[in-house]
């Protein structure tokens, strides 16, 4: 196992240190930054986690991707950080992805970082590979001495955001999906659409900072891979493993927020009682229970929370928590493979839903509705769901964000369209410089 030297420091202003840390991290070609924004639940891990500077890496397409990852993870025997795109479905099932892809991200990417920096409370822990451990103190001092510029009010940007599917076309495609539901092909499917801008240059870190500031999501990510970037304000955990316990927390059900306290409480209560939203959530809970049972010890799959409403800066969300226990020596990559892609972004039955999604959506999903996270040397892992996210290919000058919603027999295309616009609001505001 590669040796890492650990050394911790105490900082007074954690938020300021996070800002400086992100500025410092931009010098590296590979970086993953995970920020919980101080959200706490019983399965929270760390307040912030940064991995930079690849010693080794795995970059591949979907063919044999999970086997390649299994080999890489077992041989590395160290922390590895990275992502799985939605299109790895093509290696778990006989499926294909032939829709337009403006972003061109590798379908799977993981790297072993030379430098890991973990923030918990006021403690900052540096975990550096031995080859660079003499850089811990100089790096801490360099980060601490960064001068933060006073935040300027953002100017509105002349970014022309287009929709890949226009309103009438959206209604037509959702109508076809409803026909397939009425025919009994599926019960539910997550239908997504892309918003994009071409010939556009953005500042990726500034974009992430603005998105994170207005969303303060529990599974936020800033990812850089050479010229490719992800700025994510994800509220959703896909899957986590601690010891022999596996946790999945799918989201299904969204309601807007209100500045009026009483109206906001009504919106929250209405979501909690909404039969359609609860039915959607319960369908996905059943799917996740089935997925987890593939690797779980018999009788260990448990629904710990059903349809609980959580409140975030932008929206109220309905979340369920499903857990299971696995054998101590169960391969960690297999646990993910057996549950991938996550139920909340596919539908039920899962394979039929993914076939219909491919037929009716206009864009290859790529990293959107995939997952970003890490494996530890102790064979634990934690991965989010890539939603509420802006993706950027700097070389192609292509910016993209996608949003989606669950289509069930009771779905109204008009309401689903409105929900998509609500979910798109934060990303659009950030890109257009309209954040107050």
N, C-alpha and C positions, 0 to 999 in steps of 0.2 A: 504494500500500500504506500503511495507517495507520502512523504513526510511534509507536514505543514507546521509552520511555527505560528503560534497564536499570541497576540499581545493586545491588551485592552486599554482604552483611554476613557476618561469621563469628559463629557462636553456639557456646557451650561445651556446652550440654545440648540436643541436638536433640529428644529425646523431650519435654522440658518445653516447648520452643518450639512443637512441633506442637500440644500441648494448648492453649497460649495462643492460637495462630493460629486454632484451631477455635472457641474462645470468641469471639474478635474477629470472626470471619466471620459470626456469627449475626445481625448487624445488617442484612445484605443480603437482598433478596428472592430473588435467584438465586445459588446457589453450587454448585460441584462440587469435592469434595476427593477426590483419588486418593492412596492410601497403599500402598506396596509392602511395608511392614513389614520392610524390609531383606532381603527375599528377593532373591537374585541368581541369574540364569542368563545365558546369553550374549546374550539379547534384552531384558534389563532396561533400563529407560529412566532413571527418576528415583526418588529415595527418597520424595518427596512433591510434589504439584502442586495448588495451589489457584487456582480461577478464581471471581471474584465481581463483582457489579454490572454488569448488562447495559447496554451502549450500544445494541445492536440485538438482535433475537431473531426466531426463526421457530418458531411453534407451529401444528401442523396435524394433521388426521386422515390416514388412510392414503391417501386419494385423491390420486394424483399426487405423493405425499410425496417420493420420491427425486428427481423432477424439480425440485420446489421447493427441496430441499436442495442440489441441484447448482447452481441459480441463486444461492442464498444464499451458498454456500461460495465460488463463483467471484467474486461481486461484492464480498464482504467482504474477501478477500485478507488475512486475519488469522487469529489463533487463534480457533477456535470450539469450544465444549464443549457436550455434551448427550447425548441418548439416542435410540435407536430402539426402539420396542416390538415385541414378537413379531408383533403384528397387522399390521405392514407387509407380511407375507406376502400380504395381500389386494391389494396393489398390484403385486406381482411375479408372482402367479398368480391364476387365477380362483377365489378362495377367499373365505370369509366368517368373521366372528367374531360369533356370536349368543348366546354363553353369558353368564351373570350377571357383572356388573362392579361391585364395591362400591367401587373405588378412584377411577375416573373421571380417570385421568391423560390428558393429551393424547397422541396416538399417536406424535408426533415432536416433540421440542423441542431447539433449539440456541440458544446465545446467544454474542455477542461480548463478552467481559468487559473492563471498563475496567482491572481490576487482576488480574494473575497473579503468584503467588508460588511459586517453584520451590525445592525443597530437594534438595541433592545433598551427601552427607557432612555437613560442618559449615558448608557455604556456603548462604546463603539469598539467592536472586536475585529481586529485584523487577522486574517487567516491566510498566510502567504506560503507558497511552496518554498522549500529550503533554498532553491536557486536564487530567489529574490527576497529572502527574509531580511537581508540587511537594508532593504528599502522601506521597511515598515515605518520607522521613525521619520525619515525624510519625507515620505508620502503624507503622513499625518500632519507634519508641519506645513508642507506645501498646501494641503487642503485647508488647514486652519487659517492660513495667511491670505487666502483668496479674498479679494475685495469685491463685495457684491455691489453691483450698480443699482442705483435707485430705480425702482420699477416705473417705467414710463407708461402712460396710458396708451393702449394699443391703437394704432391708426387703422381705420377700416381698410381692408385690402380688396383690391379689384380681382378677386378670384372667381372665375366663372364656373360654378358647380352645376354639373348636368346630371340628369337621371338616366340610367341605362334603360329603365322601363317607364314610359309615361303613364299617366293616370288611367286612361281607357284601356291600355294594354295590361296594366296591373289588374284591373277588374276582370278582364278577359282571362288572364292566366289563373287568377284565384277562382274564377268560375269553373275552369277546367278541373282544378284541384277539387272543388266541391262536388263535381260530377263523379270523380273517382272515389270520393268518400261515400257518396250516396250509393254508388255501385258496389261498395264493400271492399274495394281494393286496399284501403287504409282507413284508420280511424282519425288520424291526425298527422299533419306534416308542418314543419317549420319552413315558411316560404320567405326568401330574402331577396332584397333588391339593392343594387349598387348606386351610390352617388359618386361622381368622379370629376376631376379637373385635369386637363391636359396642358402641356407646356407651362407648367407651374413650378415655381421654386418657393419652398417654404423653409423656415428655420425649425428643424425637427424638435430640438430641445425646448425652444420657446413654445412650440405647439403643444408638447406634452405638459409643460408647466401650466399653461392656461387651461387645458382640458382637466388636469388634475385639480387645479384650484377651484373650478366650478363644480366638479363632480365628487371629489374626495372619496373615491371608491375604495373598497377593501382589498381589491386584487389588481391595483394599478400596475402597469408595466411600461417601462421605456426600454426598447430593444434596438440595438444598432448592429448591423451585420454588413460591414463595408459601406455600400451605398444604399442599403435597404433599412428602413426604419419602421418601428411600430410604436405608436403612442396610444396606450389603452387605459380606459377608465372602467375596467370591468368590475361589476358587482358580484360576479358569480365564480364560485369554486367548482371546478370539474371533479377532481378526485385528489385525495390525500391519503398517505399511509404513515402511520406512527406505530412502530413495533409490529404487532400482528393485526392492528385495527385499520380498516379502510373506511373512508368517509367520502360521501358524494352529496352535493347540495344543489340540486337543480332549481332553476328559477323558471316559473311559468306564471304569468299574471303581472300586469303593469298598470299603475294608475298615476296620473300627473299629481304634482304638488300644488298647493295654493299658499300665497303669502298670508291669507286670512287663517288664523289658528283654528277657528271652529270649522270652517269649510275644509281645511286640510284634514282635520280629524274625521269629518264625514267621508271624504274621499278614501281615506285609509279603511274606515269601517265598511264602506261599500265594497271595496276590493275584497276584504276578508269574507264578506257574505256572498260575493258574486258566484252564482252557480256555474256559469260557463267557465270562469277563470279557475275555479276549484276543480271542475271536471278535467280541464286541460292539465292542471298540475298533477292530479291523481293518476291520469293516464301515463305521464312521464315517470312518476314514482314507481308504478308497476314495471315500466320498461327498465328503470335503473335497478330495481330489485332483481329482475331477471338477469341483467348484465352482471351484477355483483355476485349472484349465486353461482356463476360459472367458475369462480375461483374461491368462493367462500367455504368455510367449514359448514357442514350440514346444520341447518337450523339457526345459523348465526346472523342471517340478514334481518335487520331491525329498522323500522321507521321510527326515528327518534322525535322528529317534528314533522307534522303534516300541515301544509298550507299556512305557515306562519308569515305574517306580513312584517317586513323590515322597511325602515324608512331611510332613504338616501337624499342627497342634496337635490337631485333632479326629479326623482320618481319614488313612489312606493312600489315594492316588489314582493311577490308571494314566493316563499322559499320553503322547500322541504329538505329534511336531513335524513339520509339513509346510511346505515353503517353495517359492516360485516367483519368477521374475523377470518384470517387466512392462516395456512400452515406457515411455520417460522421460515422454512426454506423455499416458499413459493417464489418463483421468479418475478421480480418487480415489473419488468417490461411486459410479461405475459398478463399481469393484472390490468395494465392499461390497454393492451391489445384487445382483451376480452370485453372491454367496455367502450371501445372507441368506434366511431365518434360519439360524443356525449349525447344522451337521450334528448336533452332540452333543445338541441339544435338539429335533430333529425325528425323523429316521429314514430308512429306505431302502426303496424309492425315496421320495424326499423329498416330492413333491407328494401321492402316495397316503397317506403317513404323516400329513401335515398334515391331510388330509381326515378320516382316521380319528380323529386326536387331537381335532379339533373335535366330531366326533360323540359321542365317549365321555367326554371330560372335562366337568366340571360348571361350570367357571369360565373366563371370558375371561382369558388370561394377562397381557395388558397388558405392563408393564415387566418382569415376571418372565420370564426366558428371552429377554429382549431384550438390549440392550447399552448401556453408558455409556462415553464416551471423548471424544476430541478430534481435530481436524485442526489442523495447523500451517501457517503461511504458506508453508513449503517443500514443501507437498503430501505430508507424512507424516501418519500417524495411528496411534492405538493404542486398541483397544476390548476391554472385558472381556465375560464372559457373566454376566448378572444371575441368579445362583443364591446359595443360603445368605444370603437377603436378607429384611429386614423392610420392608414398604411401609406408609405411613400417610397417610391423608387427614384432616388435623386438623379441617376444617370438618364432615365427615361423621362424625368420631370413629370411623373404621373402620381397623382394623389387620389386616394380612394377611401371611402368608408361605406359600409353596408349595414343595413338594418333588416330585421325580420320579425315575424310573428307566427304564432301557432294557428293553423287553419283547422277547424273542426266542423262537424255538421252544422253547428249553431253559429258559425262565423258569419259576420256581415262584412263584405268586401270594403264598404265605406268606412266602417269602424276600424278594420285592420289597417287600412291606408292611413287613417288619422293616427293610429298608434305608431306606425312606422315614422311618420313625420315628427311625432313627439320624441321618439328615440333618436332621431337624426338631429334634433335641435342643438344639442350641446356641441356636436362635431361641426355643424355648419357655422354656429356662432364663433367658435374658435378660429376656423379657417378664414372666415370673413372679417375677423378682427372686431367683432361686435360684443365682446365680453366686457361687462361694466366693472 
